[in-house]
Amino acid sequence: MKLLFIALFFGLFSSLYSQDSNDSDNSILCTEEFCKGFLEKEVCRKIPPACEIQNATHNGIFLPSPTPCNCCKYCLENQHESDTCFVGDPSSPTPSAICGAGLYCRVSTCQPMDISSTDSPCGRALWLYEQQKIIGTLGHLQSKPICDRNGLYESHICVPGETCFCVSEKGERIFGEIPFTSLSEISLNCKCSRNSYQGKDIRNRHLHQTEFLRCEPNGDYDALQCLDDLCLCVNPADGRPTHPEMEFVNVTQISAATLPCFNNKTHIEGEYYRDCEYSYHQELKNIRKYEKEGFEGLVYLLPNCQQDGHYAPVQQTSKGKYCADPFGKRLENFEVSKTDPLYSSMDCKCARTRNIMIGEEKPECCRNGNYNRIQCRRGLCRCVDQDGVQVQKEVEYYKRHELRCFNNQCI
């Protein structure tokens, strides 16, 4: 998955710059001309038939090619259960097949993974859920973990009555949240959010605004993407260009007339940056200006933007932090100073949930906008984790002191 994300992200940039390949100042190695010359000298290995078929029984996974500049198509055929396989090592020949989804190579054959195994992140949660169900300690707002065939988390988790939010393959909460719905599997595939998160994991740091494709609030790709000053349309589900035959459009010319993906409700003619993105880039310009003029030792506070270009939940000032809605407006009184014990752990997840929820029975937050680890509703109290997900069976209000999170409440 990480490799595919990198290939897609940098592949779009390569497409942009290869348009100017005749200009010696802009040309780079991986151009159409390079691959044309390469293919005149080399023969690409034939794609396995199963990769060309791509149906329920015959399929494969396309990956960046071992050849220079990805000039040749490269696909690994998905093997079936009990097919012969080998793990290989760096000295082994380039593979042509791989065990299919839900299978792994064991004792030279493809065998099913046990997704209920405690060796997988979602499997551990699923096992715990089933154990709680058996012994009668399952809470009424606990949802059964949904695992894929590889024992990893599906795209999202829901807190009944509150919201549904995107998660990584390991179950970590990431960008992307909507009010609770029983049809969340339709609204939250979270592909853009997941790919951005994996990019952050690869780089081992927070990504800058220009280093990821923009998402929508639900974790999908924004159908309109601009890289530098050139814009194109992509599929919201996977980020792939939807009109590859079209010329790239200069950002000053984007409109419904020039790009079929332009949405009058979410896009602005001739402008791409959203509020936080715009402020971020303006501050960067000011910083460069001051540095050029010789000012040193100045402290700069760049706005904290999220993947959709709006403001992230936690915003910082010279004196502390506060919780903000996507448009930068302060949320209620959720603000702490730098000397506050709750300053370093501030995430504003509860504050944002309160802001996005449709119902009246909203969660109780700490003063830094985090979830209070005890949540009470309609005379029943329960323990929740940092994302508001119930982790222990609820008790009546007068017994709340029996909950194991009773002493972990915020102050």
C-alpha positions in Angstrom: 0.0 0.0 0.0 2.8 2.5 0.9 4.5 1.8 -2.4 1.3 2.3 -4.4 0.6 5.6 -2.6 4.1 6.9 -3.5 3.7 5.8 -7.1 0.4 7.6 -7.5 1.5 10.8 -5.8 4.8 11.2 -7.6 3.2 9.8 -10.8 1.0 12.8 -11.0 3.9 15.2 -10.5 5.8 13.3 -13.2 2.9 13.7 -15.6 2.9 17.4 -14.9 6.6 18.0 -15.6 6.8 15.6 -18.5 4.5 18.0 -20.5 7.5 20.4 -20.6 10.0 17.7 -21.5 11.1 19.7 -24.6 12.3 22.5 -22.4 15.8 21.6 -21.2 15.3 23.6 -18.0 12.3 21.6 -17.0 13.0 18.1 -18.4 13.7 15.3 -16.0 14.8 11.7 -16.7 11.5 10.0 -16.6 9.8 11.3 -19.7 7.8 9.7 -22.5 10.9 10.1 -24.7 13.0 8.2 -22.3 10.6 5.3 -22.1 10.3 5.3 -25.9 14.0 5.0 -26.3 14.2 2.3 -23.5 11.5 0.2 -25.1 13.3 0.3 -28.5 16.3 -1.5 -26.8 14.6 -3.6 -24.1 11.7 -6.1 -24.2 9.1 -5.9 -21.4 8.2 -9.1 -19.6 4.8 -10.3 -20.5 2.0 -9.5 -18.1 0.4 -12.7 -16.5 -2.9 -13.6 -18.2 -4.7 -13.3 -14.8 -3.6 -9.7 -14.5 -5.2 -8.9 -17.9 -8.4 -10.7 -17.0 -9.0 -9.1 -13.6 -12.2 -10.8 -12.6 -13.4 -12.7 -9.4 -11.1 -15.7 -10.0 -8.3 -14.4 -12.2 -6.6 -11.2 -11.0 -3.4 -9.6 -9.9 -1.9 -6.5 -8.4 -0.1 -3.9 -10.6 3.0 -2.4 -9.0 5.7 0.0 -10.1 8.0 -1.8 -12.5 11.6 -2.9 -11.6 12.6 -1.3 -14.9 13.8 2.3 -15.0 11.1 5.0 -14.9 8.3 2.4 -14.7 8.5 2.1 -18.5 7.1 -1.5 -18.5 3.9 -2.7 -16.9 4.5 -4.9 -13.9 1.9 -7.1 -12.3 2.0 -9.9 -9.8 -0.6 -12.6 -10.3 -2.7 -13.4 -7.3 -2.4 -17.0 -6.3 -5.1 -19.1 -4.8 -5.3 -21.2 -1.6 -2.9 -24.2 -1.7 -0.9 -22.8 -4.7 2.8 -23.2 -4.4 4.6 -20.1 -3.2 8.0 -18.9 -1.9 9.0 -16.0 0.4 12.3 -15.2 -1.5 15.1 -12.9 -0.6 17.0 -10.0 -2.3 19.0 -12.5 -4.4 15.9 -14.3 -5.7 14.5 -13.7 -9.3 11.9 -10.9 -9.7 8.6 -12.5 -8.7 5.7 -12.9 -11.0 3.0 -14.1 -8.4 1.9 -13.4 -4.9 -0.6 -15.0 -2.5 -3.9 -13.3 -3.0 -5.9 -11.3 -0.4 -6.4 -13.0 2.9 -3.6 -15.6 2.1 0.0 -15.8 3.2 2.9 -18.0 2.2 3.5 -20.7 4.8 5.4 -23.9 4.3 5.6 -23.2 0.5 1.9 -22.9 0.0 -0.7 -20.1 0.1 -2.8 -20.5 3.3 -5.7 -18.5 4.7 -4.9 -15.9 7.4 -6.8 -16.1 10.6 -8.2 -12.6 11.0 -9.5 -13.5 14.5 -5.9 -14.1 15.5 -4.5 -11.8 18.1 -1.5 -11.3 15.8 -3.4 -8.8 13.7 -4.4 -5.3 14.9 -8.1 -5.7 14.1 -8.0 -9.3 15.1 -7.0 -8.4 18.6 -10.0 -6.0 18.9 -12.3 -8.6 17.4 -11.1 -11.3 19.8 -11.7 -8.9 22.8 -15.1 -8.0 21.5 -16.1 -11.6 21.3 -14.8 -12.4 24.8 -16.7 -9.4 26.3 -19.8 -10.7 24.5 -19.4 -14.2 25.9 -18.9 -13.1 29.5 -21.5 -10.4 29.4 -19.3 -7.3 29.7 -20.1 -5.8 26.3 -21.4 -2.2 26.3 -24.5 -1.2 24.5 -22.6 1.4 22.4 -19.7 -0.9 21.5 -19.6 -1.7 17.8 -18.1 -4.9 16.5 -14.7 -4.3 14.8 -14.9 -4.8 11.0 -11.7 -6.4 9.7 -10.6 -7.0 6.1 -9.4 -10.4 4.8 -5.9 -9.5 5.9 -6.8 -8.9 9.5 -6.6 -5.1 9.2 -9.2 -2.5 10.0 -11.7 -1.5 7.4 -11.9 2.2 6.6 -13.8 3.6 9.6 -15.3 3.2 13.1 -18.7 4.6 14.3 -19.7 5.7 17.7 -23.5 5.2 17.7 -25.5 8.4 18.1 -22.4 10.6 17.7 -20.1 10.4 14.6 -18.3 8.0 12.3 -14.6 8.6 11.6 -11.8 7.3 9.4 -9.1 5.0 10.8 -5.8 3.6 9.6 -5.3 -0.1 8.8 -4.1 -0.4 12.5 -7.3 1.3 13.8 -5.7 4.7 14.6 -8.1 7.6 14.2 -7.2 9.8 11.2 -8.7 12.7 9.3 -12.3 12.3 8.1 -15.5 12.4 10.1 -19.2 12.7 9.5 -22.3 12.6 11.8 -23.4 9.1 12.7 -25.2 7.1 10.0 -26.1 3.5 9.6 -25.0 3.8 6.0 -21.4 4.8 6.9 -19.9 2.2 4.5 -21.3 4.3 1.6 -20.1 7.6 2.9 -16.6 6.8 4.3 -14.1 4.9 2.2 -11.4 7.2 3.6 -8.9 6.4 0.8 -7.4 9.9 0.6 -7.1 10.2 4.3 -5.5 6.8 4.6 -3.0 7.5 1.8 -2.1 10.9 3.4 -1.6 9.2 6.7 0.7 6.5 5.1 2.7 9.3 3.5 3.2 10.8 6.9 4.3 7.4 8.2 6.8 7.0 5.3 8.3 10.4 5.8 8.3 10.0 9.6 7.1 13.6 10.1 4.1 15.8 9.6 3.5 16.5 5.8 3.5 20.1 4.5 0.5 21.4 2.7 2.1 20.8 -0.7 3.1 17.2 0.0 -0.3 15.5 -0.2 -3.4 15.5 -2.5 -6.3 17.3 -0.9 -9.1 15.4 0.7 -12.7 16.2 1.4 -14.1 16.3 5.0 -15.2 12.6 4.7 -11.7 11.4 3.8 -12.4 11.1 0.0 -10.2 12.8 -2.6 -11.2 16.2 -3.6 -12.3 15.7 -7.2 -10.3 18.8 -8.2 -6.6 18.7 -7.5 -4.0 21.4 -8.2 -0.3 20.8 -8.1 1.6 24.0 -8.1 -0.4 26.0 -10.7 -1.7 23.1 -12.8 -5.1 21.5 -12.1 -6.9 18.3 -13.1 -9.8 16.1 -12.2 -9.5 12.9 -10.2 -11.7 10.1 -8.9 -12.8 10.9 -5.3 -12.5 7.2 -4.5 -8.9 6.6 -5.4 -7.3 9.9 -6.6 -6.6 8.7 -10.2 -7.1 11.2 -13.0 -10.6 10.9 -14.5 -9.9 12.7 -17.8 -6.3 11.8 -18.6 -6.7 13.0 -22.1 -7.4 16.6 -21.0 -4.8 19.3 -20.9 -3.9 20.6 -17.4 -5.7 23.8 -16.5 -3.9 26.8 -14.9 -5.3 27.5 -11.5 -6.4 31.0 -12.5 -8.7 29.4 -15.1 -10.5 26.7 -13.1 -14.2 26.8 -13.5 -17.1 24.6 -14.5 -16.3 25.5 -18.1 -12.7 24.3 -18.0 -13.0 21.3 -15.6 -15.9 18.9 -15.5 -15.2 18.1 -11.8 -15.6 21.8 -10.7 -18.3 22.0 -8.0 -19.9 25.4 -7.4 -20.6 24.4 -3.8 -17.1 23.6 -2.8 -14.8 25.2 -5.4 -14.2 28.9 -6.3 -13.5 30.0 -9.9 -9.9 30.9 -10.4 -8.9 30.0 -6.8 -7.8 26.7 -5.3 -6.5 27.3 -1.8 -9.1 27.1 1.0 -9.0 29.4 4.0 -6.3 27.7 6.1 -4.2 26.8 3.1 -4.3 30.4 2.0 -3.3 31.7 5.4 -0.5 29.1 5.6 1.0 30.2 2.3 0.7 33.9 3.1 2.5 33.4 6.4 5.3 31.5 4.5 5.7 34.4 2.1 6.0 36.8 5.1 8.6 34.5 6.7 10.7 34.5 3.6 10.3 38.2 3.2 11.5 38.9 6.8 14.4 36.4 6.4 15.5 38.1 3.2 15.4 41.5 4.9 17.8 40.1 7.6 15.4 39.6 10.5 16.5 36.8 12.7 15.2 35.2 15.9 11.5 35.8 15.2 9.0 33.2 16.3 6.4 32.3 13.7 3.2 30.4 14.2 1.8 28.9 11.0 -1.8 27.9 11.0 -2.5 24.2 11.6 -4.3 22.9 8.5 -6.0 19.6 7.9 -6.1 17.5 4.7 -9.1 19.3 3.3 -7.5 22.7 3.4 -9.5 24.0 6.3 -8.4 24.5 9.9 -7.3 21.6 12.0 -9.0 21.0 15.4 -6.0 22.3 17.5 -4.7 25.8 16.9 -1.8 27.5 18.7 -1.2 31.0 19.9 1.7 32.6 21.6 0.1 31.8 25.0 -1.5 28.4 24.5 -3.9 26.4 22.3 -7.6 26.4 21.5 -10.1 24.2 19.7 -11.3 25.4 16.3 -14.0 24.4 13.8 -13.0 23.8 10.2 -13.3 27.5 9.4 -11.0 28.6 12.3 -13.7 29.7 14.7 -13.1 29.0 18.3 -15.2 26.2 19.7 -17.0 27.0 23.0 -14.5 27.7 25.8 -12.0 25.0 24.9 -8.7 26.8 25.5 -5.7 26.1 27.7 -2.4 27.9 28.4 1.1 26.5 28.0 1.3 25.9 31.7 -1.9 23.9 31.9 -1.4 20.1 32.6 -3.8 19.3 29.8 -1.8 21.4 27.2 0.5 18.7 25.8 -2.3 16.1 25.3 -4.8 18.4 23.7 -6.5 16.9 20.6 -10.0 18.6 20.5 -11.7 15.4 19.3 -14.6 15.7 21.7 -15.0 19.4 20.9 -15.1 18.7 17.1 -17.6 15.9 17.7 -19.9 18.2 19.7 -19.6 20.7 16.8 -20.5 18.2 14.1 -23.2 16.1 15.9 -26.8 16.5 14.9 -28.4 15.3 18.1 -28.7 17.1 21.5 -27.1 14.4 23.7 -23.5 15.5 23.1 -20.4 14.1 24.8 -18.8 15.7 27.8 -15.4 17.2 27.1 -12.4 18.2 29.2 -11.5 21.9 29.2 -8.9 21.1 26.4 -11.6 19.7 24.2 -10.5 16.0 24.7 -13.0 13.3 25.7 -13.7 12.9 29.4 -13.0 9.2 30.0 -16.4 8.8 31.7 -19.5 9.6 29.6 -23.0 9.5 31.1 -26.3 9.5 29.2 -29.8 8.7 30.3 -28.8 7.5 33.8 -26.0 5.2 32.5 -22.2 5.9 32.6 -19.5 4.2 30.5 -15.7 4.4 29.9 -14.5 5.6 26.6 -11.1 5.9 25.0 -9.5 9.0 23.5 -11.7 8.7 20.4 -15.0 8.5 22.4 -15.3 4.7 21.7 -16.9 2.7 24.6 -14.5 0.3 26.2 -16.3 -1.0 29.2 -19.9 -2.0 30.0 -22.0 0.8 31.2 -23.2 1.1 34.8 -26.0 3.0 36.5 -25.1 6.6 37.4 -24.8 6.0 41.1 -22.3 3.2 40.5 -20.0 5.2 38.2 -17.3 5.0 40.9 -17.0 1.3 40.0 -15.8 2.1 36.5 -12.1 1.5 36.0 -11.8 4.9 34.3 -13.3 6.8 37.3 -10.0 8.1 38.5 -8.8 9.0 34.9 -11.3 11.8 34.4 -10.0 15.2 33.4 -9.7 17.9 35.9 
